[in-house]
């Protein structure tokens, strides 16, 4: 199996999503609680291996005005660390508003605050992956 995976990297958690085999839609699959860089990379490496990932999509936290601020520069560093555990292609996708979109959708679905907190990061990763997949379909 060869998959495309997305990560929504936050300060406290990393949301994880994978594309379906036909690369039509994204499936939220998990959340990694952040502890240390080594542990975070080890957990990501487990997902990469378990899903046979060949492409990785990482949310790029540019500012609302589209500039690369402190968060984007931190993500640049994190992506460099990811290259230690993943030799495949890493794509960056603008993640502006994905967490807000995921939260809004879960509120509309009447998800409890506790459930939203547990699931919002993997839902945001799914939105990042959906954005990537849609852009790829248009480019073909």
C-alpha positions as CSV (number, residue, x, y, z in Angstrom):
1,X,0.0,0.0,0.0
2,X,1.2,3.5,-0.8
3,X,-0.5,6.5,0.7
4,X,-0.6,10.2,1.0
5,X,-0.6,11.5,4.6
6,X,-1.2,14.9,6.0
7,X,-0.1,16.5,9.3
8,X,-1.6,19.4,11.2
9,X,1.2,20.3,13.5
10,X,0.2,22.3,16.5
11,X,1.9,23.3,19.8
12,X,0.1,20.6,21.8
13,X,-1.0,18.0,19.3
14,X,-0.4,16.8,15.7
15,X,-3.4,15.8,13.7
16,X,-3.0,13.0,11.2
17,X,-5.1,12.1,8.1
18,X,-4.6,9.8,5.1
19,X,-6.0,9.8,1.6
20,X,-8.3,7.0,0.5
21,X,-6.7,4.5,-2.0
22,X,-8.3,6.4,-4.9
23,X,-6.9,9.7,-3.5
24,X,-10.3,11.2,-3.7
25,X,-10.9,12.2,-0.1
26,X,-9.1,12.4,3.3
27,X,-9.7,10.2,6.3
28,X,-8.8,11.6,9.8
29,X,-7.0,8.8,11.5
30,X,-5.4,10.0,14.7
31,X,-3.8,12.6,17.0
32,X,-0.3,12.6,18.4
33,X,0.1,14.4,21.8
34,X,3.3,16.5,21.6
35,X,5.9,15.6,24.2
36,X,9.4,15.9,22.7
37,X,10.8,16.3,19.2
38,X,12.2,12.8,19.3
39,X,9.0,11.2,20.5
40,X,6.9,13.3,18.1
41,X,9.1,12.1,15.2
42,X,9.0,8.5,16.4
43,X,5.2,8.5,16.5
44,X,5.0,10.1,13.0
45,X,7.5,7.5,11.7
46,X,5.1,4.7,13.0
47,X,2.2,6.2,11.0
48,X,4.5,6.6,8.0
49,X,5.5,3.0,8.1
50,X,2.0,1.6,9.0
51,X,0.4,3.4,6.1
52,X,3.2,3.0,3.5
53,X,3.4,6.7,3.0
54,X,5.0,8.0,-0.2
55,X,4.0,11.6,0.0
56,X,3.5,13.8,3.1
57,X,1.5,17.0,3.2
58,X,2.2,19.4,6.1
59,X,0.1,22.4,7.0
60,X,1.9,25.7,6.4
61,X,0.8,28.3,9.0
62,X,1.2,31.5,7.0
63,X,-0.4,34.6,8.5
64,X,-3.8,35.8,7.4
65,X,-2.1,38.3,5.2
66,X,-0.2,35.5,3.5
67,X,3.2,36.3,5.1
68,X,5.6,33.9,6.7
69,X,5.7,34.7,10.3
70,X,7.2,33.1,13.4
71,X,4.8,30.0,13.2
72,X,5.8,29.4,9.6
73,X,9.5,29.6,10.4
74,X,9.0,27.1,13.2
75,X,7.2,24.8,10.7
76,X,10.2,25.2,8.3
77,X,12.4,23.9,11.1
78,X,10.0,21.0,11.9
79,X,9.9,20.0,8.2
80,X,13.7,19.8,8.2
81,X,13.5,17.4,11.2
82,X,10.8,15.4,9.5
83,X,13.3,14.7,6.7
84,X,15.2,12.6,9.2
85,X,12.3,10.1,9.4
86,X,10.8,10.5,5.9
87,X,12.7,10.3,2.6
88,X,9.7,10.9,0.4
89,X,8.2,14.1,-1.0
90,X,7.0,16.6,1.5
91,X,4.4,19.2,0.3
92,X,3.4,22.3,2.1
93,X,-0.2,23.5,2.1
94,X,-1.6,26.8,3.4
95,X,-3.5,25.8,6.5
96,X,-5.1,29.2,7.3
97,X,-8.4,28.7,9.0
98,X,-8.4,24.8,8.9
99,X,-8.7,24.5,12.7
100,X,-11.5,27.1,12.7
101,X,-13.2,25.2,9.9
102,X,-12.9,21.9,11.6
103,X,-14.2,23.3,14.9
104,X,-17.1,25.0,13.2
105,X,-18.1,21.7,11.4
106,X,-17.9,19.8,14.7
107,X,-20.1,22.4,16.5
108,X,-22.6,22.1,13.6
109,X,-22.5,18.4,14.1
110,X,-23.3,19.0,17.8
111,X,-20.0,17.4,19.0
112,X,-19.3,17.9,22.7
113,X,-16.4,20.2,23.7
114,X,-14.4,17.2,24.9
115,X,-14.9,15.4,21.6
116,X,-14.0,18.5,19.6
117,X,-10.8,18.9,21.6
118,X,-9.9,15.3,20.9
119,X,-10.8,15.4,17.2
120,X,-10.2,18.9,15.9
121,X,-6.5,18.4,15.0
122,X,-7.1,15.3,12.9
123,X,-10.1,17.0,11.2
124,X,-7.8,19.9,10.4
125,X,-5.3,17.5,9.0
126,X,-8.1,16.0,6.8
127,X,-9.0,19.5,5.6
128,X,-5.3,20.2,4.7
129,X,-5.2,16.9,2.8
130,X,-8.5,17.7,1.0
131,X,-7.0,21.0,-0.1
132,X,-3.9,19.2,-1.5
133,X,-5.9,16.5,-3.3
134,X,-8.3,19.1,-4.9
135,X,-5.4,21.2,-6.1
136,X,-3.7,18.1,-7.5
137,X,-6.9,17.1,-9.4
138,X,-7.1,20.6,-11.0
139,X,-3.4,20.5,-12.0
140,X,-3.8,17.1,-13.9
